[in-house]
Amino acid sequence: GGAEEPDRYARVAETISAELRGAGPAAVPGRLCAVAVTLLPVDGASVSLRGDGLPVQLAASSPYAAHLGQLQATLGDGPCRNVLQTGRPVLAHDLAAADCVQRWPVFAQQALGAGVRAVYALPLGSDTTCVGTLDLYRDTPGGLTTHQLRTARLVAGVMTVALMDLPYGLPDGEEPWLSGLAADHDRVHQAVGMIM
Protein backbone atom coordinates (compact mmCIF):
# COMPACT_ATOMS: atom_id res chain seq x y z
CA GLY A 1 0.00 0.00 0.00
CA GLY A 2 1.74 3.11 -1.27
CA ALA A 3 -0.94 5.48 0.04
CA GLU A 4 -0.77 4.23 3.60
CA GLU A 5 3.05 4.40 3.76
CA PRO A 6 3.25 8.14 4.65
CA ASP A 7 0.41 7.68 7.18
CA ARG A 8 2.20 4.77 8.78
CA TYR A 9 5.39 6.79 9.23
CA ALA A 10 3.45 9.84 10.41
CA ARG A 11 2.13 7.58 13.20
CA VAL A 12 5.67 6.49 14.01
CA ALA A 13 6.75 10.16 14.15
CA GLU A 14 3.75 10.93 16.40
CA THR A 15 4.71 8.13 18.79
CA ILE A 16 8.32 9.34 18.93
CA SER A 17 7.24 12.96 19.46
CA ALA A 18 4.79 12.00 22.21
CA GLU A 19 7.44 9.95 24.00
CA LEU A 20 10.03 12.75 23.84
CA ARG A 21 7.67 15.53 24.93
CA GLY A 22 8.97 17.14 28.09
CA ALA A 23 12.03 14.89 28.31
CA GLY A 24 15.16 16.45 29.73
CA PRO A 25 18.22 16.02 27.49
CA ALA A 26 19.68 13.21 29.57
CA ALA A 27 16.41 11.25 29.35
CA VAL A 28 16.10 11.28 25.57
CA PRO A 29 18.27 8.26 24.62
CA GLY A 30 16.48 6.12 27.22
CA ARG A 31 13.09 7.32 25.99
CA LEU A 32 14.05 6.47 22.40
CA CYS A 33 15.01 2.96 23.55
CA ALA A 34 11.56 2.68 25.15
CA VAL A 35 9.93 3.90 21.90
CA ALA A 36 11.76 1.19 19.96
CA VAL A 37 10.28 -1.46 22.27
CA THR A 38 6.81 0.10 21.87
CA LEU A 39 6.98 0.30 18.07
CA LEU A 40 8.74 -2.97 17.29
CA PRO A 41 8.36 -6.67 18.17
CA VAL A 42 11.38 -6.53 20.47
CA ASP A 43 11.79 -7.03 24.22
CA GLY A 44 14.64 -4.62 24.87
CA ALA A 45 16.78 -1.88 23.32
CA SER A 46 20.09 -0.28 24.22
CA VAL A 47 22.19 2.46 22.65
CA SER A 48 25.99 2.52 22.74
CA LEU A 49 28.48 5.09 21.52
CA ARG A 50 31.83 4.36 19.96
CA GLY A 51 34.42 4.72 22.73
CA ASP A 52 38.16 4.24 22.74
CA GLY A 53 38.33 0.63 21.72
CA LEU A 54 35.13 -0.35 23.55
CA PRO A 55 31.54 0.77 23.00
CA VAL A 56 30.17 2.90 25.84
CA GLN A 57 26.56 2.27 26.81
CA LEU A 58 24.49 5.45 26.86
CA ALA A 59 21.00 4.16 27.71
CA ALA A 60 18.71 1.12 27.70
CA SER A 61 15.01 0.37 27.88
CA SER A 62 15.40 -1.93 30.91
CA PRO A 63 18.03 -3.50 33.20
CA TYR A 64 17.79 -6.61 30.97
CA ALA A 65 18.70 -4.60 27.86
CA ALA A 66 21.41 -2.72 29.77
CA HIS A 67 22.96 -6.07 30.77
CA LEU A 68 23.02 -7.23 27.13
CA GLY A 69 24.56 -3.97 25.92
CA GLN A 70 27.18 -4.19 28.65
CA LEU A 71 27.89 -7.81 27.70
CA GLN A 72 28.82 -6.82 24.15
CA ALA A 73 31.06 -4.03 25.41
CA THR A 74 32.93 -6.14 27.95
CA LEU A 75 33.20 -9.29 25.82
CA GLY A 76 34.38 -7.37 22.77
CA ASP A 77 32.09 -9.71 20.85
CA GLY A 78 28.60 -9.39 19.37
CA PRO A 79 26.60 -7.64 16.64
CA CYS A 80 27.23 -4.16 18.11
CA ARG A 81 30.98 -4.63 17.61
CA ASN A 82 30.49 -5.66 13.96
CA VAL A 83 28.33 -2.59 13.30
CA LEU A 84 30.98 -0.28 14.80
CA GLN A 85 33.59 -1.88 12.52
CA THR A 86 31.56 -1.87 9.28
CA GLY A 87 28.92 0.85 9.75
CA ARG A 88 26.31 -1.60 8.40
CA PRO A 89 23.32 -3.14 10.21
CA VAL A 90 23.70 -6.65 11.62
CA LEU A 91 20.48 -8.66 11.91
CA ALA A 92 20.98 -11.89 13.85
CA HIS A 93 17.64 -13.69 13.46
CA ASP A 94 18.58 -16.64 15.66
CA LEU A 95 21.55 -16.61 18.03
CA ALA A 96 21.26 -20.38 18.42
CA ALA A 97 21.95 -20.88 14.69
CA ALA A 98 25.38 -22.28 13.81
CA ASP A 99 26.53 -19.17 11.91
CA CYS A 100 25.77 -16.87 14.89
CA VAL A 101 27.44 -19.24 17.35
CA GLN A 102 30.54 -19.33 15.11
CA ARG A 103 30.56 -15.57 14.56
CA TRP A 104 30.11 -14.56 18.23
CA PRO A 105 30.85 -17.69 20.29
CA VAL A 106 31.02 -16.00 23.69
CA PHE A 107 28.27 -13.42 23.18
CA ALA A 108 25.84 -15.95 21.64
CA GLN A 109 26.29 -18.30 24.59
CA GLN A 110 25.84 -15.51 27.18
CA ALA A 111 22.88 -13.92 25.38
CA LEU A 112 21.12 -17.27 24.94
CA GLY A 113 21.72 -17.89 28.64
CA ALA A 114 19.97 -14.56 29.35
CA GLY A 115 16.98 -15.63 27.23
CA VAL A 116 17.75 -13.65 24.06
CA ARG A 117 17.22 -15.34 20.69
CA ALA A 118 17.54 -12.47 18.17
CA VAL A 119 19.56 -9.23 18.03
CA TYR A 120 19.20 -6.43 15.49
CA ALA A 121 22.02 -3.87 15.64
CA LEU A 122 21.73 -0.63 13.64
CA PRO A 123 24.44 1.98 13.08
CA LEU A 124 24.02 5.55 14.37
CA GLY A 125 25.66 8.31 12.37
CA SER A 126 26.07 9.09 8.70
CA ASP A 127 27.04 6.94 5.73
CA THR A 128 30.68 7.81 6.36
CA THR A 129 30.85 7.88 10.17
CA CYS A 130 29.35 5.38 12.59
CA VAL A 131 29.15 7.05 16.03
CA GLY A 132 27.35 4.24 17.83
CA THR A 133 24.69 1.55 17.64
CA LEU A 134 21.06 0.97 18.48
CA ASP A 135 20.74 -2.66 19.61
CA LEU A 136 17.35 -4.38 19.70
CA TYR A 137 16.89 -7.67 21.58
CA ARG A 138 14.15 -10.26 21.18
CA ASP A 139 13.27 -13.36 23.22
CA THR A 140 12.05 -15.29 20.17
CA PRO A 141 13.94 -16.06 16.95
CA GLY A 142 12.87 -14.38 13.70
CA GLY A 143 13.44 -11.42 11.46
CA LEU A 144 11.92 -7.97 11.05
CA THR A 145 9.54 -7.10 8.20
CA THR A 146 10.54 -4.36 5.75
CA HIS A 147 8.24 -1.93 7.58
CA GLN A 148 9.64 -2.89 10.99
CA LEU A 149 13.20 -2.46 9.73
CA ARG A 150 12.33 0.99 8.35
CA THR A 151 10.75 1.91 11.69
CA ALA A 152 13.92 0.74 13.50
CA ARG A 153 16.00 2.86 11.10
CA LEU A 154 13.76 5.87 11.85
CA VAL A 155 14.32 5.47 15.59
CA ALA A 156 18.08 5.11 14.95
CA GLY A 157 17.95 8.22 12.77
CA VAL A 158 16.21 10.31 15.41
CA MET A 159 18.75 9.00 17.95
CA THR A 160 21.55 10.12 15.60
CA VAL A 161 20.04 13.60 15.24
CA ALA A 162 19.75 13.76 19.03
CA LEU A 163 23.40 12.76 19.49
CA MET A 164 24.57 15.24 16.84
CA ASP A 165 23.00 17.99 18.96
CA LEU A 166 25.41 17.15 21.77
CA PRO A 167 27.57 20.23 22.44
CA TYR A 168 30.89 18.55 23.13
CA GLY A 169 32.99 20.14 25.81
CA LEU A 170 30.40 22.67 27.02
CA PRO A 171 30.60 23.37 30.74
CA ASP A 172 27.63 22.31 32.88
CA GLY A 173 24.73 24.68 32.75
CA GLU A 174 25.26 25.57 29.09
CA GLU A 175 22.66 24.77 26.44
CA PRO A 176 21.56 21.14 27.04
CA TRP A 177 22.39 18.90 24.12
CA LEU A 178 18.87 17.87 23.33
CA SER A 179 16.92 20.94 24.39
CA GLY A 180 15.84 21.50 20.80
CA LEU A 181 14.71 18.03 19.84
CA ALA A 182 13.04 17.17 23.15
CA ALA A 183 11.04 20.38 23.29
CA ASP A 184 10.30 20.76 19.62
CA HIS A 185 7.67 18.55 18.02
CA ASP A 186 8.47 19.94 14.55
CA ARG A 187 12.13 18.99 14.77
CA VAL A 188 11.21 15.38 15.50
CA HIS A 189 9.01 15.35 12.37
CA GLN A 190 11.77 17.08 10.42
CA ALA A 191 14.25 14.46 11.60
CA VAL A 192 11.89 11.63 10.62
CA GLY A 193 11.26 13.30 7.24
CA MET A 194 14.96 13.72 6.65
CA ILE A 195 15.71 10.12 7.48
CA MET A 196 12.97 8.81 5.19
C-alpha positions in Angstrom: 0.0 0.0 0.0 1.7 3.1 -1.3 -0.9 5.5 0.0 -0.8 4.2 3.6 3.0 4.4 3.8 3.3 8.1 4.6 0.4 7.7 7.2 2.2 4.8 8.8 5.4 6.8 9.2 3.4 9.8 10.4 2.1 7.6 13.2 5.7 6.5 14.0 6.8 10.2 14.2 3.8 10.9 16.4 4.7 8.1 18.8 8.3 9.3 18.9 7.2 13.0 19.5 4.8 12.0 22.2 7.4 9.9 24.0 10.0 12.7 23.8 7.7 15.5 24.9 9.0 17.1 28.1 12.0 14.9 28.3 15.2 16.5 29.7 18.2 16.0 27.5 19.7 13.2 29.6 16.4 11.3 29.4 16.1 11.3 25.6 18.3 8.3 24.6 16.5 6.1 27.2 13.1 7.3 26.0 14.0 6.5 22.4 15.0 3.0 23.5 11.6 2.7 25.2 9.9 3.9 21.9 11.8 1.2 20.0 10.3 -1.5 22.3 6.8 0.1 21.9 7.0 0.3 18.1 8.7 -3.0 17.3 8.4 -6.7 18.2 11.4 -6.5 20.5 11.8 -7.0 24.2 14.6 -4.6 24.9 16.8 -1.9 23.3 20.1 -0.3 24.2 22.2 2.5 22.7 26.0 2.5 22.7 28.5 5.1 21.5 31.8 4.4 20.0 34.4 4.7 22.7 38.2 4.2 22.7 38.3 0.6 21.7 35.1 -0.4 23.6 31.5 0.8 23.0 30.2 2.9 25.8 26.6 2.3 26.8 24.5 5.4 26.9 21.0 4.2 27.7 18.7 1.1 27.7 15.0 0.4 27.9 15.4 -1.9 30.9 18.0 -3.5 33.2 17.8 -6.6 31.0 18.7 -4.6 27.9 21.4 -2.7 29.8 23.0 -6.1 30.8 23.0 -7.2 27.1 24.6 -4.0 25.9 27.2 -4.2 28.6 27.9 -7.8 27.7 28.8 -6.8 24.1 31.1 -4.0 25.4 32.9 -6.1 28.0 33.2 -9.3 25.8 34.4 -7.4 22.8 32.1 -9.7 20.8 28.6 -9.4 19.4 26.6 -7.6 16.6 27.2 -4.2 18.1 31.0 -4.6 17.6 30.5 -5.7 14.0 28.3 -2.6 13.3 31.0 -0.3 14.8 33.6 -1.9 12.5 31.6 -1.9 9.3 28.9 0.9 9.7 26.3 -1.6 8.4 23.3 -3.1 10.2 23.7 -6.6 11.6 20.5 -8.7 11.9 21.0 -11.9 13.9 17.6 -13.7 13.5 18.6 -16.6 15.7 21.5 -16.6 18.0 21.3 -20.4 18.4 22.0 -20.9 14.7 25.4 -22.3 13.8 26.5 -19.2 11.9 25.8 -16.9 14.9 27.4 -19.2 17.4 30.5 -19.3 15.1 30.6 -15.6 14.6 30.1 -14.6 18.2 30.9 -17.7 20.3 31.0 -16.0 23.7 28.3 -13.4 23.2 25.8 -15.9 21.6 26.3 -18.3 24.6 25.8 -15.5 27.2 22.9 -13.9 25.4 21.1 -17.3 24.9 21.7 -17.9 28.6 20.0 -14.6 29.4 17.0 -15.6 27.2 17.8 -13.6 24.1 17.2 -15.3 20.7 17.5 -12.5 18.2 19.6 -9.2 18.0 19.2 -6.4 15.5 22.0 -3.9 15.6 21.7 -0.6 13.6 24.4 2.0 13.1 24.0 5.5 14.4 25.7 8.3 12.4 26.1 9.1 8.7 27.0 6.9 5.7 30.7 7.8 6.4 30.9 7.9 10.2 29.3 5.4 12.6 29.1 7.1 16.0 27.4 4.2 17.8 24.7 1.5 17.6 21.1 1.0 18.5 20.7 -2.7 19.6 17.3 -4.4 19.7 16.9 -7.7 21.6 14.2 -10.3 21.2 13.3 -13.4 23.2 12.1 -15.3 20.2 13.9 -16.1 16.9 12.9 -14.4 13.7 13.4 -11.4 11.5 11.9 -8.0 11.0 9.5 -7.1 8.2 10.5 -4.4 5.8 8.2 -1.9 7.6 9.6 -2.9 11.0 13.2 -2.5 9.7 12.3 1.0 8.3 10.7 1.9 11.7 13.9 0.7 13.5 16.0 2.9 11.1 13.8 5.9 11.8 14.3 5.5 15.6 18.1 5.1 14.9 17.9 8.2 12.8 16.2 10.3 15.4 18.7 9.0 17.9 21.5 10.1 15.6 20.0 13.6 15.2 19.8 13.8 19.0 23.4 12.8 19.5 24.6 15.2 16.8 23.0 18.0 19.0 25.4 17.1 21.8 27.6 20.2 22.4 30.9 18.5 23.1 33.0 20.1 25.8 30.4 22.7 27.0 30.6 23.4 30.7 27.6 22.3 32.9 24.7 24.7 32.7 25.3 25.6 29.1 22.7 24.8 26.4 21.6 21.1 27.0 22.4 18.9 24.1 18.9 17.9 23.3 16.9 20.9 24.4 15.8 21.5 20.8 14.7 18.0 19.8 13.0 17.2 23.2 11.0 20.4 23.3 10.3 20.8 19.6 7.7 18.5 18.0 8.5 19.9 14.5 12.1 19.0 14.8 11.2 15.4 15.5 9.0 15.4 12.4 11.8 17.1 10.4 14.3 14.5 11.6 11.9 11.6 10.6 11.3 13.3 7.2 15.0 13.7 6.6 15.7 10.1 7.5 13.0 8.8 5.2 
